[in-house]
Amino acid sequence: MNISPVDFASLLCSRLCHDLLSPVGALNNGLELLADEHDPEMRARCLELLGESARASANKLKFFRLAFGAAGGFGETIDTREAHSAIEGLFGDNHRVAIGWMIEEPVLPKQAIKVLLNLALIGGDALIRGGQLDIGAETTSQSVDIVVRADGPRIVLDPELRNALTSANGDTSITPRAAAAFLVRELVTANGGDLQVSPPDSDVLLFGASFKTA
């Protein structure tokens, strides 16, 4: 799949706008309600909802800054605590997805962090009714191995995302929904690596990525 940098940037921007529309829209609605509401209890409830929407917006921005952006400046590694915090912020507040963090490395290469976060995003979104999302990674002197496991009562991985991850066909049409999957595939293959996805009929959703870091 060949996509120009400009087209891919557009896909990422569309994905960001889509995911931020809901919490930002809720902020706008809450402010409108607050302006017309005079009952103290209702105003307190409006302020509570505004706070929740503001946190959700901030958490999404923090996550996407690491997953899609240039977080970390010009350094080659990122503190894994930042990645852990970003994933907890994205999924932890709604208590729908429990996070199992199995990474002892204090830092990981930037490319590894992006792969890890985007696989976690895909895995968490696939847990339609919630469940367990386990994330692991370990490095050697020249490579990194990443595993993301999603387990829950109902797991749905969109076929478009599966195709973007595995390049199962020659379809070059990628929508904003598949931007994260396409990014993962490009990062792994660009670094001479291998990406594996569990079969569609598997009881759990399992991602494995292994690629060079030097």
Z-matrix of the N, CA and C atoms (Angstrom, degrees):
N
C 1 1.465
C 2 1.512 1 109.60
N 3 1.317 2 115.38 1 120.93
C 4 1.455 3 120.52 2 179.76
C 5 1.523 4 109.72 3 -112.81
N 6 1.312 5 116.30 4 120.04
C 7 1.462 6 122.45 5 178.77
C 8 1.511 7 107.57 6 -129.32
N 9 1.319 8 117.36 7 134.36
C 10 1.455 9 120.57 8 -178.81
C 11 1.526 10 109.72 9 -67.80
N 12 1.339 11 118.01 10 152.70
C 13 1.468 12 121.08 11 177.53
C 14 1.526 13 112.74 12 -55.63
N 15 1.336 14 117.00 13 -36.91
C 16 1.468 15 120.35 14 -179.88
C 17 1.525 16 110.43 15 -66.34
N 18 1.344 17 116.27 16 -44.64
C 19 1.464 18 119.61 17 179.65
C 20 1.524 19 110.97 18 -64.78
N 21 1.340 20 116.40 19 -39.28
C 22 1.465 21 118.63 20 179.80
C 23 1.530 22 111.12 21 -67.91
N 24 1.332 23 117.00 22 -38.84
C 25 1.466 24 120.00 23 175.64
C 26 1.520 25 110.47 24 -60.00
N 27 1.332 26 116.95 25 -38.50
C 28 1.458 27 120.76 26 177.97
C 29 1.525 28 111.15 27 -65.09
N 30 1.336 29 116.38 28 -39.52
C 31 1.457 30 119.99 29 178.05
C 32 1.530 31 111.46 30 -62.29
N 33 1.340 32 115.83 31 -44.21
C 34 1.468 33 119.72 32 179.43
C 35 1.523 34 110.91 33 -63.68
N 36 1.320 35 116.81 34 -42.27
C 37 1.467 36 120.41 35 179.58
C 38 1.524 37 110.61 36 -62.38
N 39 1.324 38 116.38 37 -41.38
C 40 1.458 39 120.64 38 178.27
C 41 1.527 40 110.78 39 -63.38
N 42 1.337 41 116.36 40 -40.44
C 43 1.462 42 120.14 41 179.02
C 44 1.528 43 110.76 42 -64.33
N 45 1.324 44 116.68 43 -43.42
C 46 1.454 45 121.15 44 179.13
C 47 1.524 46 110.92 45 -61.57
N 48 1.327 47 116.51 46 -46.80
C 49 1.466 48 120.67 47 -179.12
C 50 1.522 49 110.68 48 -61.89
N 51 1.329 50 116.87 49 -40.92
C 52 1.457 51 120.69 50 -179.91
C 53 1.522 52 111.32 51 -62.51
N 54 1.335 53 116.79 52 -46.00
C 55 1.459 54 120.40 53 -176.21
C 56 1.522 55 112.78 54 -73.05
N 57 1.327 56 117.26 55 -26.57
C 58 1.468 57 120.45 56 -179.12
C 59 1.523 58 112.68 57 -90.74
N 60 1.331 59 116.68 58 -13.07
C 61 1.458 60 119.76 59 -176.17
C 62 1.521 61 112.07 60 -61.72
N 63 1.329 62 116.63 61 -41.71
C 64 1.466 63 120.10 62 -176.79
C 65 1.525 64 112.83 63 -65.12
N 66 1.349 65 120.36 64 -54.73
C 67 1.473 66 118.91 65 -179.33
C 68 1.523 67 113.47 66 -67.11
N 69 1.338 68 117.70 67 -35.66
C 70 1.458 69 119.81 68 178.56
C 71 1.526 70 110.36 69 -69.78
N 72 1.330 71 116.91 70 -38.75
C 73 1.462 72 120.49 71 175.68
C 74 1.516 73 111.67 72 -62.83
N 75 1.341 74 116.06 73 -37.90
C 76 1.461 75 119.81 74 177.77
C 77 1.531 76 111.00 75 -65.49
N 78 1.331 77 116.85 76 -35.75
C 79 1.469 78 120.06 77 175.44
C 80 1.520 79 110.78 78 -61.57
N 81 1.313 80 116.45 79 -46.08
C 82 1.455 81 120.95 80 -179.64
C 83 1.527 82 111.43 81 -62.18
N 84 1.339 83 116.80 82 -45.31
C 85 1.461 84 120.78 83 178.81
C 86 1.521 85 111.63 84 -63.18
N 87 1.339 86 115.32 85 -40.48
C 88 1.461 87 119.08 86 179.48
C 89 1.519 88 112.73 87 -63.62
N 90 1.325 89 116.31 88 -39.56
C 91 1.464 90 120.07 89 177.83
C 92 1.524 91 111.63 90 -65.24
N 93 1.321 92 116.66 91 -38.38
C 94 1.462 93 120.05 92 177.68
C 95 1.519 94 111.01 93 -65.36
N 96 1.331 95 116.71 94 -42.26
C 97 1.464 96 120.13 95 177.49
C 98 1.521 97 111.76 96 -64.21
N 99 1.327 98 115.57 97 -40.62
C 100 1.457 99 120.24 98 -178.41
C 101 1.525 100 111.23 99 -64.08
N 102 1.323 101 116.32 100 -35.96
C 103 1.464 102 119.99 101 -179.31
C 104 1.523 103 112.11 102 -65.92
N 105 1.345 104 117.44 103 -29.15
C 106 1.468 105 121.11 104 -177.24
C 107 1.523 106 113.04 105 -101.52
N 108 1.319 107 117.80 106 -4.10
C 109 1.459 108 120.92 107 -174.55
C 110 1.528 109 111.05 108 -99.78
N 111 1.331 110 116.06 109 133.31
C 112 1.474 111 120.71 110 -178.49
C 113 1.528 112 112.70 111 -118.81
N 114 1.328 113 116.81 112 -12.40
C 115 1.458 114 119.66 113 178.32
C 116 1.530 115 109.18 114 -72.58
N 117 1.341 116 117.66 115 126.54
C 118 1.476 117 120.69 116 -176.05
C 119 1.534 118 113.50 117 -57.12
N 120 1.327 119 117.06 118 -41.22
C 121 1.454 120 119.80 119 -178.92
C 122 1.527 121 111.52 120 -66.89
N 123 1.324 122 116.37 121 -41.49
C 124 1.458 123 119.87 122 179.21
C 125 1.525 124 111.04 123 -68.39
N 126 1.331 125 116.16 124 -36.92
C 127 1.463 126 118.82 125 177.22
C 128 1.522 127 110.80 126 -64.68
N 129 1.325 128 116.64 127 -37.98
C 130 1.463 129 120.42 128 177.69
C 131 1.528 130 110.37 129 -64.51
N 132 1.343 131 115.90 130 -39.61
C 133 1.461 132 119.54 131 178.29
C 134 1.525 133 111.15 132 -66.71
N 135 1.339 134 116.05 133 -39.37
C 136 1.466 135 119.92 134 177.03
C 137 1.525 136 111.10 135 -61.21
N 138 1.325 137 116.32 136 -42.25
C 139 1.462 138 120.60 137 179.35
C 140 1.524 139 110.95 138 -65.38
N 141 1.327 140 116.70 139 -36.37
C 142 1.464 141 120.58 140 177.82
C 143 1.527 142 110.68 141 -64.32
N 144 1.353 143 115.71 142 -44.24
C 145 1.460 144 120.07 143 178.70
C 146 1.527 145 111.10 144 -65.59
N 147 1.320 146 116.77 145 -37.33
C 148 1.463 147 120.46 146 177.05
C 149 1.525 148 110.80 147 -62.19
N 150 1.328 149 115.31 148 -41.69
C 151 1.458 150 119.53 149 178.56
C 152 1.519 151 111.95 150 -62.83
N 153 1.344 152 116.62 151 -42.10
C 154 1.466 153 120.42 152 179.15
C 155 1.526 154 111.23 153 -63.79
N 156 1.336 155 116.30 154 -41.96
C 157 1.463 156 120.32 155 -179.75
C 158 1.523 157 111.01 156 -67.36
N 159 1.335 158 116.52 157 -38.25
C 160 1.466 159 120.16 158 178.73
C 161 1.519 160 110.70 159 -65.04
N 162 1.336 161 117.79 160 -41.63
C 163 1.466 162 121.16 161 178.23
C 164 1.525 163 111.09 162 -64.76
N 165 1.347 164 116.06 163 -41.89
C 166 1.455 165 119.54 164 179.43
C 167 1.523 166 111.02 165 -62.37
N 168 1.331 167 116.30 166 -41.53
C 169 1.469 168 119.98 167 178.70
C 170 1.516 169 110.88 168 -64.06
N 171 1.335 170 116.79 169 -45.24
C 172 1.465 171 120.91 170 -179.29
C 173 1.523 172 111.05 171 -64.05
N 174 1.343 173 117.16 172 -40.34
C 175 1.461 174 120.77 173 180.00
C 176 1.524 175 111.75 174 -65.06
N 177 1.337 176 116.18 175 -41.22
C 178 1.459 177 119.44 176 178.28
C 179 1.522 178 110.89 177 -64.81
N 180 1.329 179 116.72 178 -42.98
C 181 1.459 180 120.01 179 179.66
C 182 1.526 181 111.22 180 -63.33
N 183 1.326 182 117.02 181 -41.11
C 184 1.462 183 120.96 182 178.32
C 185 1.522 184 110.75 183 -62.00
N 186 1.331 185 115.79 184 -43.16
C 187 1.464 186 119.68 185 -179.59
C 188 1.524 187 110.77 186 -65.10
N 189 1.323 188 117.27 187 -49.91
C 190 1.463 189 120.32 188 -176.07
C 191 1.527 190 111.97 189 -67.95
N 192 1.315 191 117.36 190 -27.60
C 193 1.463 192 120.18 191 176.19
C 194 1.524 193 110.20 192 -62.08
N 195 1.333 194 116.24 193 -39.94
C 196 1.461 195 120.19 194 178.00
C 197 1.528 196 112.32 195 -79.11
N 198 1.336 197 116.48 196 -40.41
C 199 1.460 198 120.54 197 -173.81
C 200 1.520 199 113.14 198 -75.87
N 201 1.336 200 116.85 199 -35.91
C 202 1.454 201 121.14 200 -175.59
C 203 1.521 202 113.65 201 -114.96
N 204 1.318 203 116.99 202 -28.39
C 205 1.454 204 120.35 203 -169.97
C 206 1.517 205 114.15 204 -93.97
N 207 1.334 206 113.93 205 -161.70
C 208 1.470 207 121.42 206 -176.16
C 209 1.523 208 110.82 207 -107.01
N 210 1.321 209 116.95 208 40.25
C 211 1.460 210 120.57 209 178.85
C 212 1.524 211 110.47 210 -60.35
N 213 1.319 212 115.74 211 144.17
C 214 1.458 213 120.26 212 179.43
C 215 1.508 214 114.31 213 97.89
N 216 1.345 215 116.24 214 -1.38
C 217 1.457 216 119.54 215 176.80
C 218 1.519 217 111.80 216 66.44
N 219 1.328 218 116.05 217 -138.90
C 220 1.461 219 120.66 218 -175.02
C 221 1.526 220 112.78 219 -94.09
N 222 1.320 221 118.03 220 1.92
C 223 1.454 222 120.42 221 177.49
C 224 1.516 223 111.55 222 -69.55
N 225 1.316 224 116.66 223 158.68
C 226 1.462 225 121.19 224 -176.56
C 227 1.517 226 112.62 225 -93.86
N 228 1.335 227 118.14 226 -10.08
C 229 1.457 228 121.14 227 -179.58
C 230 1.524 229 110.26 228 -128.43
N 231 1.339 230 115.01 229 163.15
C 232 1.465 231 122.45 230 178.17
C 233 1.519 232 108.33 231 -133.20
N 234 1.308 233 116.08 232 140.53
C 235 1.460 234 122.45 233 177.05
C 236 1.527 235 109.31 234 -61.37
N 237 1.328 236 117.32 235 125.73
C 238 1.460 237 120.16 236 -178.41
C 239 1.524 238 112.47 237 -66.00
N 240 1.338 239 117.58 238 -20.17
C 241 1.458 240 119.63 239 176.31
C 242 1.520 241 111.47 240 -64.85
N 243 1.328 242 116.57 241 -31.53
C 244 1.465 243 120.12 242 176.07
C 245 1.521 244 110.91 243 -65.08
N 246 1.319 245 115.88 244 -42.96
C 247 1.459 246 119.98 245 179.18
C 248 1.526 247 110.91 246 -65.18
N 249 1.330 248 116.56 247 -42.40
C 250 1.466 249 121.01 248 178.46
C 251 1.524 250 110.35 249 -60.54
N 252 1.320 251 116.42 250 -46.42
C 253 1.460 252 121.09 251 179.69
C 254 1.527 253 111.33 252 -62.16
N 255 1.330 254 116.99 253 -39.45
C 256 1.464 255 120.63 254 -179.45
C 257 1.523 256 111.14 255 -65.28
N 258 1.339 257 117.09 256 -41.74
C 259 1.465 258 120.44 257 179.67
C 260 1.524 259 110.93 258 -68.80
N 261 1.320 260 117.27 259 -41.99
C 262 1.461 261 120.60 260 177.47
C 263 1.524 262 110.64 261 -61.99
N 264 1.328 263 116.52 262 -39.66
C 265 1.454 264 119.77 263 179.33
C 266 1.512 265 112.35 264 -65.81
N 267 1.326 266 116.42 265 -37.13
C 268 1.460 267 120.23 266 -177.85
C 269 1.521 268 111.94 267 -72.07
N 270 1.338 269 117.32 268 -41.12
C 271 1.464 270 120.34 269 -174.53
C 272 1.533 271 113.62 270 -110.01
N 273 1.320 272 117.43 271 -21.34
C 274 1.457 273 119.48 272 -169.60
C 275 1.514 274 115.11 273 -72.89
N 276 1.337 275 117.86 274 -33.29
C 277 1.457 276 120.37 275 -173.31
C 278 1.523 277 113.09 276 -63.61
N 279 1.343 278 117.29 277 -35.56
C 280 1.469 279 118.41 278 -177.45
C 281 1.526 280 113.05 279 -86.21
N 282 1.330 281 117.12 280 -4.38
C 283 1.470 282 122.79 281 177.57
C 284 1.533 283 112.38 282 57.06
N 285 1.322 284 117.33 283 19.82
C 286 1.458 285 121.56 284 178.92
C 287 1.514 286 111.49 285 -84.76
N 288 1.335 287 115.21 286 -33.37
C 289 1.458 288 121.23 287 -177.89
C 290 1.526 289 109.40 288 -121.58
N 291 1.319 290 116.65 289 124.69
C 292 1.463 291 121.98 290 175.97
C 293 1.530 292 108.57 291 -91.01
N 294 1.334 293 115.64 292 134.82
C 295 1.465 294 121.03 293 -176.35
C 296 1.529 295 110.33 294 -101.56
N 297 1.323 296 115.09 295 126.74
C 298 1.464 297 120.76 296 171.61
C 299 1.523 298 108.56 297 -106.41
N 300 1.323 299 117.12 298 109.55
C 301 1.467 300 122.06 299 -175.45
C 302 1.518 301 109.02 300 -100.73
N 303 1.320 302 116.62 301 111.96
C 304 1.469 303 121.28 302 -174.99
C 305 1.519 304 110.34 303 -121.85
N 306 1.323 305 115.35 304 50.65
C 307 1.463 306 121.54 305 -179.49
C 308 1.519 307 108.83 306 -123.52
N 309 1.320 308 116.46 307 119.05
C 310 1.459 309 121.32 308 179.66
C 311 1.523 310 112.52 309 -98.23
N 312 1.330 311 116.70 310 -15.14
C 313 1.467 312 120.10 311 -179.44
C 314 1.532 313 109.78 312 -62.53
N 315 1.339 314 118.26 313 131.00
C 316 1.471 315 119.61 314 179.14
C 317 1.519 316 112.91 315 -70.62
N 318 1.319 317 117.19 316 -30.47
C 319 1.463 318 121.89 317 177.78
C 320 1.523 319 109.02 318 -139.01
N 321 1.336 320 115.60 319 157.05
C 322 1.460 321 122.02 320 173.87
C 323 1.525 322 108.71 321 -136.68
N 324 1.324 323 117.85 322 154.18
C 325 1.462 324 119.55 323 175.65
C 326 1.527 325 111.41 324 -57.69
N 327 1.318 326 116.10 325 150.40
C 328 1.463 327 120.34 326 -179.54
C 329 1.519 328 112.79 327 -53.17
N 330 1.343 329 115.66 328 -45.07
C 331 1.456 330 118.99 329 -177.67
C 332 1.524 331 110.74 330 -62.09
N 333 1.328 332 116.91 331 -37.77
C 334 1.459 333 120.98 332 179.08
C 335 1.520 334 111.01 333 -65.97
N 336 1.326 335 116.77 334 -40.61
C 337 1.466 336 120.66 335 178.07
C 338 1.522 337 110.52 336 -61.40
N 339 1.322 338 117.16 337 -42.30
C 340 1.464 339 120.43 338 179.92
C 341 1.525 340 111.08 339 -64.85
N 342 1.332 341 116.84 340 -43.94
C 343 1.451 342 120.28 341 177.90
C 344 1.525 343 110.23 342 -61.78
N 345 1.313 344 116.49 343 -47.35
C 346 1.463 345 121.89 344 -179.04
C 347 1.525 346 111.51 345 -59.16
N 348 1.337 347 117.04 346 -48.35
C 349 1.463 348 120.83 347 -177.37
C 350 1.525 349 111.71 348 -65.57
N 351 1.305 350 116.68 349 -42.00
C 352 1.463 351 118.86 350 -178.41
C 353 1.521 352 112.20 351 -70.85
N 354 1.314 353 118.16 352 -35.61
C 355 1.459 354 120.09 353 174.11
C 356 1.526 355 110.47 354 -66.34
N 357 1.326 356 116.93 355 -38.30
C 358 1.463 357 120.57 356 176.65
C 359 1.529 358 110.73 357 -63.84
N 360 1.335 359 116.29 358 -40.40
C 361 1.464 360 120.63 359 177.97
C 362 1.526 361 110.67 360 -60.97
N 363 1.328 362 116.48 361 -46.32
C 364 1.461 363 120.89 362 -179.61
C 365 1.531 364 110.66 363 -64.78
N 366 1.339 365 115.97 364 -44.27
C 367 1.460 366 120.24 365 179.95
C 368 1.515 367 112.55 366 -64.37
N 369 1.328 368 117.23 367 -42.65
C 370 1.458 369 120.52 368 179.34
C 371 1.520 370 112.26 369 -65.51
N 372 1.322 371 116.82 370 -40.75
C 373 1.468 372 120.57 371 178.40
C 374 1.523 373 111.75 372 -65.94
N 375 1.351 374 116.46 373 -28.27
C 376 1.468 375 120.03 374 -179.75
C 377 1.532 376 112.66 375 -73.18
N 378 1.337 377 117.01 376 -16.49
C 379 1.470 378 121.22 377 178.74
C 380 1.522 379 108.77 378 -83.07
N 381 1.315 380 116.33 379 80.67
C 382 1.460 381 122.60 380 -172.85
C 383 1.526 382 111.99 381 -58.15
N 384 1.312 383 117.13 382 -39.48
C 385 1.465 384 121.61 383 -178.88
C 386 1.528 385 111.87 384 -109.53
N 387 1.316 386 115.40 385 22.41
C 388 1.457 387 119.36 386 -179.95
C 389 1.513 388 111.72 387 84.12
N 390 1.319 389 115.45 388 178.36
C 391 1.456 390 120.17 389 179.52
C 392 1.510 391 111.95 390 151.47
N 393 1.312 392 116.10 391 -151.56
C 394 1.460 393 123.46 392 -175.27
C 395 1.515 394 110.02 393 -111.77
N 396 1.322 395 115.74 394 131.16
C 397 1.459 396 121.59 395 177.48
C 398 1.519 397 107.87 396 -121.41
N 399 1.339 398 116.60 397 109.68
C 400 1.460 399 122.24 398 -178.74
C 401 1.527 400 109.51 399 -104.42
N 402 1.335 401 115.50 400 136.19
C 403 1.459 402 121.44 401 -174.83
C 404 1.521 403 109.32 402 -131.22
N 405 1.328 404 116.23 403 125.23
C 406 1.462 405 120.45 404 -180.00
C 407 1.517 406 111.24 405 -135.75
N 408 1.322 407 115.98 406 153.58
C 409 1.468 408 121.41 407 177.32
C 410 1.517 409 108.90 408 -160.10
N 411 1.324 410 115.26 409 146.70
C 412 1.456 411 120.98 410 173.06
C 413 1.521 412 108.96 411 -149.07
N 414 1.316 413 114.90 412 152.56
C 415 1.458 414 119.60 413 -175.76
C 416 1.525 415 110.90 414 -123.28
N 417 1.324 416 113.85 415 154.95
C 418 1.461 417 121.87 416 167.65
C 419 1.523 418 106.08 417 -115.08
N 420 1.305 419 117.50 418 -169.52
C 421 1.450 420 120.24 419 -178.04
C 422 1.530 421 112.63 420 -66.57
N 423 1.347 422 116.68 421 -23.92
C 424 1.463 423 119.19 422 -174.99
C 425 1.521 424 114.62 423 -133.08
N 426 1.322 425 118.43 424 2.53
C 427 1.462 426 118.97 425 -177.35
C 428 1.527 427 110.70 426 -148.09
N 429 1.337 428 115.31 427 167.44
C 430 1.452 429 121.85 428 177.21
C 431 1.519 430 108.68 429 -136.87
N 432 1.317 431 116.81 430 140.61
C 433 1.466 432 123.53 431 176.41
C 434 1.524 433 108.28 432 -117.77
N 435 1.325 434 116.07 433 131.09
C 436 1.458 435 122.01 434 -177.93
C 437 1.522 436 109.00 435 -126.88
N 438 1.322 437 116.26 436 135.74
C 439 1.461 438 121.87 437 176.76
C 440 1.526 439 108.50 438 -131.47
N 441 1.337 440 115.88 439 131.74
C 442 1.463 441 122.13 440 175.11
C 443 1.525 442 107.21 441 -127.85
N 444 1.333 443 115.93 442 127.69
C 445 1.468 444 121.71 443 -176.69
C 446 1.523 445 109.74 444 -125.55
N 447 1.332 446 116.31 445 124.65
C 448 1.464 447 122.00 446 178.04
C 449 1.516 448 109.25 447 -114.49
N 450 1.331 449 116.34 448 128.07
C 451 1.466 450 121.38 449 -177.05
C 452 1.525 451 108.55 450 -137.73
N 453 1.325 452 116.14 451 128.53
C 454 1.456 453 119.80 452 -179.37
C 455 1.515 454 111.06 453 -169.58
N 456 1.350 455 116.62 454 177.25
C 457 1.467 456 120.85 455 -177.40
C 458 1.526 457 113.51 456 -65.65
N 459 1.332 458 117.34 457 -26.82
C 460 1.466 459 119.66 458 176.61
C 461 1.521 460 108.81 459 -145.79
N 462 1.329 461 115.47 460 121.69
C 463 1.463 462 121.42 461 -178.21
C 464 1.529 463 108.65 462 -120.60
N 465 1.324 464 115.77 463 124.28
C 466 1.468 465 120.42 464 -179.66
C 467 1.521 466 109.21 465 -131.20
N 468 1.315 467 116.13 466 112.73
C 469 1.458 468 122.06 467 173.48
C 470 1.522 469 108.03 468 -104.00
N 471 1.322 470 116.29 469 114.11
C 472 1.456 471 121.40 470 -178.40
C 473 1.533 472 109.79 471 -54.82
N 474 1.352 473 117.86 472 133.41
C 475 1.474 474 120.31 473 179.46
C 476 1.529 475 113.10 474 -55.40
N 477 1.327 476 117.52 475 -32.25
C 478 1.462 477 120.03 476 178.53
C 479 1.521 478 111.08 477 -64.18
N 480 1.335 479 116.40 478 -40.05
C 481 1.455 480 120.33 479 178.64
C 482 1.523 481 110.35 480 -68.56
N 483 1.323 482 117.00 481 -40.31
C 484 1.467 483 120.47 482 178.32
C 485 1.527 484 110.28 483 -61.64
N 486 1.325 485 116.58 484 -43.81
C 487 1.460 486 119.87 485 179.38
C 488 1.526 487 111.34 486 -64.72
N 489 1.334 488 116.47 487 -39.73
C 490 1.466 489 119.58 488 179.58
C 491 1.526 490 110.88 489 -65.36
N 492 1.324 491 117.25 490 -34.06
C 493 1.460 492 121.16 491 179.30
C 494 1.519 493 112.46 492 -74.71
N 495 1.318 494 115.99 493 -38.59
C 496 1.461 495 119.77 494 -171.72
C 497 1.518 496 113.51 495 -103.35
N 498 1.347 497 117.26 496 -9.31
C 499 1.474 498 121.07 497 -173.89
C 500 1.518 499 109.85 498 53.47
N 501 1.323 500 115.27 499 44.50
C 502 1.457 501 120.77 500 -174.94
C 503 1.518 502 113.22 501 -68.48
N 504 1.340 503 117.36 502 -17.81
C 505 1.458 504 119.34 503 176.18
C 506 1.511 505 109.11 504 -144.45
N 507 1.288 506 116.51 505 -179.43
C 508 1.458 507 120.67 506 -176.76
C 509 1.506 508 114.08 507 -93.05
N 510 1.312 509 118.53 508 12.24
C 511 1.457 510 122.03 509 -177.63
C 512 1.520 511 110.08 510 -64.23
N 513 1.315 512 116.23 511 124.31
C 514 1.462 513 120.33 512 -179.06
C 515 1.524 514 112.10 513 -98.85
N 516 1.328 515 118.02 514 2.15
C 517 1.459 516 120.37 515 -179.06
C 518 1.525 517 109.60 516 -86.76
N 519 1.305 518 116.32 517 110.02
C 520 1.458 519 122.30 518 179.01
C 521 1.523 520 108.25 519 -115.28
N 522 1.312 521 116.56 520 129.40
C 523 1.458 522 121.07 521 178.35
C 524 1.525 523 109.41 522 -96.33
N 525 1.338 524 117.61 523 166.87
C 526 1.472 525 119.44 524 178.33
C 527 1.528 526 112.98 525 -55.02
N 528 1.323 527 116.87 526 -31.47
C 529 1.468 528 119.73 527 -179.94
C 530 1.526 529 111.77 528 -59.76
N 531 1.324 530 116.94 529 -32.98
C 532 1.467 531 121.14 530 -176.09
C 533 1.522 532 112.57 531 -96.15
N 534 1.326 533 117.97 532 8.18
C 535 1.467 534 120.71 533 -176.69
C 536 1.528 535 111.88 534 -59.42
N 537 1.329 536 117.34 535 -42.81
C 538 1.462 537 120.49 536 -179.31
C 539 1.519 538 111.21 537 -63.95
N 540 1.330 539 116.86 538 -41.44
C 541 1.464 540 120.88 539 179.61
C 542 1.523 541 111.04 540 -65.63
N 543 1.325 542 116.20 541 -42.28
C 544 1.460 543 120.27 542 178.92
C 545 1.527 544 110.78 543 -63.16
N 546 1.340 545 116.67 544 -40.81
C 547 1.461 546 120.86 545 179.13
C 548 1.524 547 111.00 546 -62.14
N 549 1.314 548 117.26 547 -43.33
C 550 1.466 549 121.45 548 178.69
C 551 1.524 550 110.24 549 -58.48
N 552 1.323 551 115.98 550 -49.43
C 553 1.464 552 120.16 551 -178.13
C 554 1.526 553 111.16 552 -60.34
N 555 1.329 554 116.78 553 -43.38
C 556 1.454 555 120.57 554 -178.66
C 557 1.528 556 111.57 555 -65.03
N 558 1.328 557 117.21 556 -42.33
C 559 1.464 558 120.75 557 -179.36
C 560 1.529 559 111.22 558 -65.08
N 561 1.326 560 116.46 559 -41.98
C 562 1.462 561 120.20 560 -178.46
C 563 1.519 562 111.03 561 -68.21
N 564 1.320 563 117.12 562 -49.45
C 565 1.463 564 119.62 563 -177.42
C 566 1.522 565 112.11 564 -68.48
N 567 1.341 566 117.39 565 -33.85
C 568 1.462 567 120.59 566 179.28
C 569 1.520 568 111.65 567 -64.40
N 570 1.340 569 116.41 568 -23.81
C 571 1.458 570 121.02 569 179.46
C 572 1.530 571 112.10 570 -104.79
N 573 1.337 572 115.42 571 25.41
C 574 1.456 573 120.51 572 174.58
C 575 1.508 574 114.30 573 65.06
N 576 1.339 575 116.59 574 31.92
C 577 1.453 576 119.52 575 -174.77
C 578 1.510 577 114.60 576 -106.63
N 579 1.336 578 114.33 577 -171.55
C 580 1.456 579 122.53 578 -177.89
C 581 1.522 580 108.60 579 -133.24
N 582 1.327 581 115.52 580 139.53
C 583 1.464 582 121.86 581 -179.07
C 584 1.515 583 108.93 582 -124.67
N 585 1.325 584 116.50 583 127.79
C 586 1.454 585 121.25 584 -179.05
C 587 1.520 586 110.78 585 -121.51
N 588 1.340 587 115.45 586 143.82
C 589 1.459 588 122.76 587 178.44
C 590 1.522 589 108.08 588 -130.79
N 591 1.318 590 117.20 589 135.76
C 592 1.467 591 120.24 590 179.59
C 593 1.523 592 110.58 591 -63.39
N 594 1.333 593 117.69 592 153.20
C 595 1.469 594 121.56 593 -178.31
C 596 1.531 595 111.77 594 -62.06
N 597 1.341 596 117.42 595 156.37
C 598 1.475 597 120.89 596 -179.02
C 599 1.528 598 113.87 597 -59.03
N 600 1.327 599 117.78 598 -28.91
C 601 1.461 600 120.57 599 -177.86
C 602 1.530 601 113.38 600 -90.96
N 603 1.324 602 117.58 601 8.33
C 604 1.468 603 120.90 602 179.91
C 605 1.524 604 110.97 603 -71.18
N 606 1.338 605 116.25 604 149.85
C 607 1.470 606 121.20 605 179.34
C 608 1.524 607 112.39 606 -72.23
N 609 1.321 608 117.08 607 -22.87
C 610 1.458 609 121.87 608 177.63
C 611 1.527 610 108.34 609 -128.13
N 612 1.322 611 115.52 610 160.64
C 613 1.461 612 120.52 611 175.92
C 614 1.521 613 107.40 612 -101.66
N 615 1.320 614 115.98 613 121.72
C 616 1.456 615 120.98 614 -175.30
C 617 1.520 616 110.23 615 -127.93
N 618 1.337 617 115.31 616 128.31
C 619 1.460 618 121.87 617 174.95
C 620 1.525 619 108.71 618 -114.89
N 621 1.320 620 116.04 619 138.45
C 622 1.452 621 120.74 620 174.45
C 623 1.509 622 109.98 621 -134.27
N 624 1.323 623 116.69 622 130.27
C 625 1.469 624 121.18 623 179.40
C 626 1.509 625 109.08 624 -132.14
N 627 1.316 626 115.97 625 134.06
C 628 1.464 627 121.79 626 177.53
C 629 1.525 628 108.26 627 -138.62
N 630 1.323 629 116.42 628 126.12
C 631 1.466 630 119.30 629 -178.39
C 632 1.520 631 110.78 630 -156.28
N 633 1.325 632 114.91 631 165.47
C 634 1.451 633 121.42 632 -176.31
C 635 1.527 634 110.17 633 -78.59
N 636 1.325 635 114.39 634 148.66
C 637 1.462 636 120.02 635 175.69
C 638 1.523 637 111.62 636 -119.59
N 639 1.305 638 117.44 637 -0.68
C 640 1.462 639 121.11 638 -179.85
C 641 1.513 640 109.75 639 -147.98
